[in-house]
Amino acid sequence: MIELKSERVQEIKTDALIIPVCEDKDIYSAKNKMFFPKGLSEYKEFSGKEGDKIAFYGMSNIAADRIILLGIGKFCDITEETFRKTAGKAVKDAIAKGFENIAVLIPDAKKLEIGAEALIKATGEGAYLANNIFLEYKSKKEKKPLKKIYLSAKPENVTQVKKLFAQIKTVCDGTLMARKWANTPSNDKKPKTFAASIIKAAKQDNIKTTLLSEKEISKLKMGGILGVAFGSEEKPFMVILDYNPEGAKETYAFVGKGVTFDSGGINLKPGSGLEGMKFDMCGAAAAAAAVITLAKLKSKYRIIAAIPIVENMPSGNALRPGDVIKSFSGKTIEVGNTDAEGRLILSDAISYVEKEYKPKVIIDIATLTGACVVALGEDIAGVFSSDKKLAKAISDAGNSVYERCWAMPMPLDYKKLLKSGVADISNIGASRWGGAITAALFLSAFVKDTKWAHIDIAGPASAKKASDYCEAGGTGFGVRLISDLILKDRLKNV
């Protein structure tokens, strides 16, 4: 679907040749000037500003049907993300026009002061991720993804990034896998179905899979997972993915929240926004897809994903506010609110992973709190950890792939807000304020000695509106971040 080309771009037969243009600086080699129409400066509607677009037809010096120039703004504002967005825009525009294929001309990396690897990687990611439409439930497939996308770069750059380009495709495939799981409606994503889907995807890549049923979860005394599932007719499961390559010297574990639908339980959510609760398993999708991706890329580390999967529903059997449950760790939990259910299932999974696998680092990823969205908005995840190096490693990985994360405080004095008069800990804070912090502090109580971080993706896990390289719906946030974290060895010195 996407191919890196080093040969003469003018000979590539496509519906369109896409050329990103900077507003105030030339970013192309002299050789590529031939593709710019003469007298371009005379066209007042195009100056290279971000959002500018102009098309030229019947160019005699190229095989493409048309040349489309896309403005990318001022030189000082150009980043790698600029090229993800530009490539994404080009692909989505081509899909809307019914094109079958396009070529994108990669600027001169030296003139941009961006490394060739980073430039091609960003452009490739934007194009690949944009060329995806969730059509499973559409009777009429009005839009079709492009059959072919060519990225044209200098021969020396193509040789340099050839191996990297295969990696880009694999990581993007993982992201699209997470998006598909997220976008699947809850009636087709019951816990049993979702668990089976993860196992099916993982079995293809030398990953050991374990499925813990309700009976096994009960034997392990995982009261958090069992408690949340009480109200639903659907049984709870926990999926363990274990990628363990020969000679692995370190183990890293990722725990993903898998609530396939969250009604809030007895503390029923208001009607507004309930349709979006199918996305409450985006942390599970990210953790599973990331481990499958890292296995495909033959990571040198042992990577574990622990994915508790439940449905949170109200019924005569449902968990009630004021109930006390016993977690896998042995700690008792007073349930102050049944809609604070994600932390209950994560507490069991975190404790289990630490005891069974003894990883160097545990990172949980979850659509955990609306409070984090209030604090950071819909596009930035919150990172909580008492280990500053670990929090920085996650933030750095997020910045690298533009899955942005912000390190949040974990003040120890806030722990008093989780005190319970009848149990070891309460699942909600005594104050309505700082909910994202108290949720993280709750999770930290179930970690003994392992370095741990919590990523709250309640904001960026799904989007109400389409962006440049993602349709509305699940974003797959976390897959590229986790992949970057491991592939670039960012946890090595944590």
C-alpha positions in Angstrom: 0.0 0.0 0.0 2.8 2.4 0.8 6.2 2.3 -0.9 9.4 4.2 -0.7 10.8 5.2 -4.1 14.2 6.5 -5.1 13.8 6.5 -8.8 12.8 9.5 -10.9 9.5 10.7 -9.5 8.5 12.3 -12.8 8.2 8.7 -14.2 5.8 7.5 -11.5 2.3 7.3 -13.0 -0.2 8.5 -10.3 -3.3 10.5 -9.9 -1.4 13.2 -8.2 2.1 14.3 -7.2 1.9 16.0 -3.8 4.5 18.6 -3.0 4.7 20.3 0.5 5.7 23.9 0.1 7.2 26.1 2.9 6.0 29.7 3.1 9.3 31.5 3.5 12.1 29.1 2.5 13.1 26.8 -0.3 13.2 23.3 1.1 14.0 21.3 -2.1 17.2 20.5 -4.0 17.8 22.1 -7.4 16.9 18.9 -9.1 13.4 19.0 -7.8 12.7 22.6 -8.9 11.6 21.2 -12.2 8.3 20.1 -10.6 7.3 23.7 -9.7 5.1 25.4 -12.3 6.6 28.5 -13.8 5.3 31.8 -12.5 4.1 30.3 -9.2 4.6 33.5 -7.3 2.0 35.2 -9.5 -0.8 33.0 -8.1 -2.1 35.1 -5.2 -4.2 32.3 -3.8 -1.1 30.3 -2.9 1.8 31.5 -0.8 2.8 28.3 1.1 0.8 29.3 4.2 -0.5 26.3 6.2 -3.7 25.2 4.6 -3.0 26.7 1.2 -3.5 24.3 -1.7 -3.3 24.7 -5.5 -3.4 22.1 -8.3 -1.9 22.2 -11.8 -2.9 19.9 -14.6 -1.4 18.7 -17.9 2.2 19.2 -16.8 4.3 17.9 -19.7 7.4 17.0 -17.6 5.8 14.4 -15.3 3.7 11.2 -15.6 1.3 12.2 -12.8 -2.1 13.5 -13.8 -1.7 16.6 -11.7 0.6 18.3 -9.3 -0.9 19.5 -6.0 1.1 22.0 -3.9 0.3 22.0 -0.1 1.3 24.9 2.1 3.0 23.9 5.4 3.6 27.4 6.8 6.7 29.2 8.1 10.1 27.5 8.3 10.4 28.2 12.0 7.2 26.3 12.8 8.0 23.2 10.8 8.4 20.0 12.9 8.1 16.3 12.2 4.4 16.5 13.0 4.0 19.0 10.2 4.8 16.2 7.7 2.6 13.6 9.5 -0.3 16.1 9.2 0.5 17.1 5.6 0.8 13.5 4.4 -2.4 12.7 6.2 -4.2 15.7 4.6 -3.0 14.7 1.2 -4.2 11.1 1.6 -7.6 12.1 3.0 -8.1 14.6 0.2 -7.2 12.0 -2.4 -9.6 9.5 -0.9 -12.4 12.1 -1.0 -11.7 12.8 -4.7 -11.8 9.1 -5.5 -8.1 8.8 -6.5 -6.4 5.4 -6.5 -2.8 6.4 -5.9 -0.6 9.4 -5.1 3.1 10.2 -4.8 4.5 12.5 -2.1 7.7 14.3 -2.8 10.0 14.3 0.3 11.8 17.7 0.8 15.6 17.9 1.3 16.2 16.8 4.9 19.4 18.9 5.1 17.6 22.1 4.1 14.9 21.3 6.7 17.4 20.6 9.5 15.4 17.4 10.2 17.1 14.1 9.9 16.2 12.1 6.8 15.0 9.2 9.0 12.7 11.4 11.1 11.3 13.2 8.0 10.5 10.0 6.1 9.2 8.3 9.2 6.8 11.1 10.0 5.6 11.4 6.4 5.1 7.6 6.2 3.2 7.5 9.4 0.8 10.3 8.5 0.1 8.7 5.1 -0.3 5.2 6.4 -2.6 6.1 9.3 -4.7 8.4 7.2 -5.3 5.7 4.6 -7.7 3.8 6.9 -11.5 3.9 7.0 -13.6 1.9 9.4 -16.2 0.5 7.0 -17.3 -2.7 8.7 -20.8 -1.5 9.5 -21.5 0.5 6.3 -23.8 -1.0 3.7 -22.3 1.2 1.1 -18.6 1.7 0.9 -18.6 5.2 -0.5 -15.0 5.9 0.3 -12.1 3.6 -0.5 -8.6 3.7 0.8 -5.9 4.5 -1.8 -4.4 1.4 -3.4 -0.9 2.9 -3.5 1.0 5.7 -1.9 4.6 6.4 -3.1 7.0 8.4 -1.0 9.8 9.8 -3.2 13.1 10.6 -1.6 16.8 10.9 -2.5 18.4 7.5 -3.3 20.9 7.8 -0.4 18.0 8.5 2.0 16.0 5.6 0.7 19.0 3.2 1.3 19.4 4.7 4.8 15.8 4.2 6.0 14.8 1.0 4.1 14.8 -1.1 7.3 13.1 1.7 9.2 10.3 1.9 6.7 9.3 -1.8 7.3 9.2 -0.8 11.0 6.9 2.1 10.3 4.4 -0.1 8.5 4.4 -2.6 11.4 3.9 0.1 14.1 1.1 1.7 12.1 -0.6 -1.7 11.6 -0.5 -2.1 15.4 -2.1 1.4 15.7 -4.8 0.5 13.2 -5.5 -2.8 15.0 -6.1 -0.8 18.2 -8.3 1.6 16.4 -10.4 -1.2 14.9 -10.9 -2.8 18.4 -11.9 0.6 19.8 -14.4 1.4 17.0 -16.1 -2.0 17.2 -19.5 -1.5 19.0 -19.9 -3.0 22.4 -22.6 -5.5 21.2 -19.9 -7.1 19.0 -17.2 -6.6 21.7 -18.4 -8.5 24.7 -15.6 -9.5 27.1 -15.4 -13.0 25.7 -15.3 -11.8 22.1 -12.7 -9.1 22.8 -10.5 -11.6 24.7 -10.7 -14.1 21.8 -9.9 -11.4 19.3 -6.7 -10.4 21.2 -5.6 -14.0 21.5 -6.2 -14.7 17.8 -4.1 -11.7 16.8 -1.3 -12.6 19.3 -1.0 -16.2 18.4 0.5 -15.4 15.0 3.6 -13.8 16.4 5.3 -16.2 18.8 3.5 -14.9 21.8 2.4 -17.2 24.6 -1.2 -16.4 25.4 -3.1 -17.2 28.6 -6.8 -16.7 29.1 -8.0 -16.5 32.7 -11.7 -17.3 33.0 -14.1 -16.2 35.7 -13.4 -19.5 37.6 -9.7 -18.9 37.5 -10.0 -15.2 38.4 -12.2 -16.3 41.4 -9.6 -18.8 42.5 -7.0 -16.1 42.4 -9.3 -13.9 44.6 -9.2 -11.0 42.2 -12.1 -9.2 43.9 -11.7 -6.0 41.8 -12.2 -7.7 38.5 -15.0 -9.9 39.9 -16.7 -7.0 41.6 -16.9 -4.8 38.5 -18.4 -7.8 36.5 -21.1 -8.6 39.1 -23.7 -6.5 37.4 -23.3 -7.9 33.9 -24.5 -11.1 32.3 -21.1 -11.2 30.6 -18.3 -13.0 32.4 -15.0 -11.4 33.1 -11.7 -12.5 31.6 -8.0 -11.6 31.9 -5.7 -12.1 28.9 -2.0 -12.4 29.4 0.3 -11.9 26.4 3.9 -13.0 27.0 6.5 -12.3 24.3 9.7 -13.9 25.6 12.6 -14.0 23.1 15.6 -16.1 23.8 18.3 -14.3 25.8 16.0 -11.5 27.0 17.6 -9.9 30.0 14.8 -7.5 31.1 11.1 -7.8 31.4 8.7 -4.9 30.9 4.9 -5.2 31.6 2.0 -3.2 30.3 -1.4 -3.4 31.9 -4.4 -2.1 29.9 -7.9 -1.3 31.1 -10.5 -3.4 29.2 -14.0 -2.2 30.0 -15.9 -3.1 26.9 -18.8 -0.9 28.0 -19.0 1.3 31.0 -22.5 2.2 32.1 -21.2 3.4 35.5 -22.9 0.5 37.3 -25.2 1.5 40.1 -23.7 5.0 39.9 -25.2 5.2 36.4 -23.6 7.7 34.0 -25.9 10.4 32.6 -27.3 9.7 29.1 -25.0 12.3 27.4 -21.8 10.6 26.3 -22.9 7.0 27.0 -22.5 6.1 23.4 -18.8 6.8 23.8 -18.3 4.2 26.6 -17.5 1.6 24.0 -14.0 3.3 24.1 -13.4 2.4 27.7 -11.2 -0.5 26.6 -8.7 1.7 24.6 -6.0 1.1 27.2 -6.4 -2.7 26.7 -6.3 -2.3 22.9 -3.1 -0.2 23.1 -1.3 -2.6 25.4 -2.3 -5.7 23.4 -1.5 -4.1 20.0 1.8 -2.7 21.3 3.0 -6.1 22.5 2.0 -7.8 19.2 3.8 -5.0 17.3 7.0 -5.4 19.4 6.9 -9.2 18.8 6.6 -8.7 15.1 9.6 -6.4 15.3 11.5 -9.0 17.4 12.2 -6.8 20.4 15.1 -8.1 22.5 13.1 -7.7 25.7 10.5 -9.9 27.3 7.2 -7.9 27.0 4.1 -8.8 29.0 0.6 -7.4 28.5 -2.0 -8.0 31.2 -5.5 -7.2 30.1 -8.5 -7.5 32.5 -11.7 -7.4 30.5 -15.1 -6.7 31.9 -18.5 -5.0 31.2 -19.7 -2.6 33.9 -23.5 -2.8 34.1 -26.2 -2.1 36.6 -28.4 -5.0 37.8 -29.7 -6.7 40.9 -26.3 -8.4 41.3 -24.2 -5.2 40.7 -21.6 -3.9 43.0 -23.1 -1.2 45.3 -21.6 1.9 46.8 -20.5 1.0 50.3 -19.6 -2.5 49.4 -16.2 -3.8 50.5 -14.2 -6.2 48.2 -10.9 -7.9 48.6 -8.2 -7.5 45.9 -5.6 -10.0 44.7 -3.0 -8.2 46.8 -5.0 -8.9 50.0 -6.0 -5.2 50.4 -9.6 -4.5 51.1 -11.3 -1.8 49.1 -14.4 0.2 50.0 -16.4 1.0 46.9 -17.3 4.7 47.1 -18.4 4.9 43.5 -19.1 2.0 41.1 -18.2 4.3 38.2 -14.6 4.3 39.5 -14.3 0.8 38.2 -11.2 0.9 36.0 -8.9 1.3 39.0 -10.5 -1.8 40.6 -9.7 -4.1 37.7 -6.2 -2.6 37.2 -5.3 -3.0 40.8 -5.7 -6.8 40.5 -3.9 -7.0 37.2 -1.0 -4.8 38.4 -0.5 -6.9 41.6 -0.7 -10.1 39.6 1.9 -9.0 37.0 4.3 -7.9 39.7 4.1 -11.2 41.6 4.1 -13.6 38.6 6.6 -11.9 36.2 8.7 -9.6 38.4 9.2 -7.0 35.6 11.7 -4.2 35.8 8.9 -1.7 35.0 5.1 -1.8 35.0 3.2 0.7 33.0 -0.6 0.8 33.0 -2.5 2.6 30.3 -6.2 3.4 30.8 -9.1 5.7 30.0 -9.3 6.3 33.7 -10.6 9.8 34.7 -12.6 12.6 33.3 -10.6 14.8 35.7 -7.5 14.2 33.5 -9.4 15.5 30.5 -10.4 18.6 32.5 -6.7 19.1 33.4 -5.0 18.5 30.1 -7.7 18.6 27.4 -8.6 16.0 24.9 -5.2 15.6 23.1 -2.7 15.1 25.9 -2.4 12.1 28.3 -1.4 12.4 31.9 1.6 10.5 33.2 1.8 9.6 36.9 4.9 8.1 38.5 7.0 8.7 41.6 10.0 7.9 39.4 10.9 11.1 37.5 13.2 9.2 35.1 10.4 6.9 34.1 7.9 9.7 33.7 10.4 11.6 31.5 11.1 8.5 29.4 7.4 8.2 28.7 7.0 11.9 27.9 10.0 11.8 25.6 8.6 8.8 23.7 5.2 10.6 23.5 6.8 13.8 22.1 8.8 11.7 19.5 5.7 10.2 18.0 3.3 13.1 18.8 1.3 11.1 21.3 1.8 13.8 23.9 2.0 13.1 27.6 2.4 15.5 30.5 4.0 14.4 33.8 1.5 15.1 36.7 2.2 15.4 40.4 1.6 12.6 42.9 1.7 14.4 46.3 1.8 11.9 49.1 -0.4 14.0 51.4 -3.2 13.4 48.9 -3.2 9.7 50.0 -5.3 10.7 53.0 -8.1 11.4 50.7 -8.3 7.7 50.0 -8.7 6.6 53.6 -11.6 4.4 54.4 -13.3 3.9 57.8 -14.1 0.2 57.1 -11.5 -1.0 54.6 -7.8 -0.5 53.8 -8.5 2.0 51.0 -11.4 3.7 49.2 -11.7 3.6 45.5 -12.5 7.4 45.3 -11.1 10.5 47.0 -12.9 12.3 49.8 -12.8 15.5 47.7 -14.3 16.1 44.3 -11.0 17.8 43.2 -7.8 16.2 42.0 -9.6 13.1 40.8 -6.8 12.1 38.3 -4.2 12.3 41.1 -6.2 10.3 43.7 -6.9 7.6 41.0 -3.2 7.3 40.3 -2.4 7.2 44.0 -5.0 4.4 44.4 -3.2 2.3 41.8 0.2 3.0 43.3 -1.0 1.3 46.5 -1.0 -2.0 44.7 2.6 -1.8 43.5 5.2 -3.1 46.0 8.7 -2.6 44.8 8.6 -2.3 41.0 9.1 0.9 39.1 5.6 1.9 37.9 3.8 4.5 35.9 0.2 5.2 35.0 -0.8 6.8 31.7 -4.3 8.3 31.8 -5.5 8.4 28.2 -9.1 9.4 28.8 -8.7 12.5 26.6 -6.7 11.3 23.5 -8.0 7.7 23.4 -10.9 8.7 21.1 -11.8 11.7 19.1 -15.2 13.2 18.3 -13.9 14.8 15.1 -11.6 13.5 12.5 -8.0 14.9 12.5 -5.4 15.0 9.7 -4.5 11.3 10.0 -7.2 9.8 12.0 -10.9 9.3 11.5 -13.4 10.2 14.3 -13.5 7.4 16.9 -10.6 5.4 18.4 -7.2 6.9 17.8 -5.0 3.9 18.8 -3.2 6.3 21.2 -0.4 4.5 23.0 0.7 1.9 20.5 3.3 4.2 18.8 4.3 5.6 22.2 4.9 2.2 23.8 6.7 1.0 20.6 9.0 4.0 20.7 9.6 3.5 24.4 10.9 0.0 23.8 12.5 0.2 20.4 14.5 3.3 21.3 15.6 1.7 24.6 14.2 4.6 26.7 13.7 2.4 29.7 17.3 1.1 29.8 18.5 3.7 32.4 15.3 4.0 34.4 
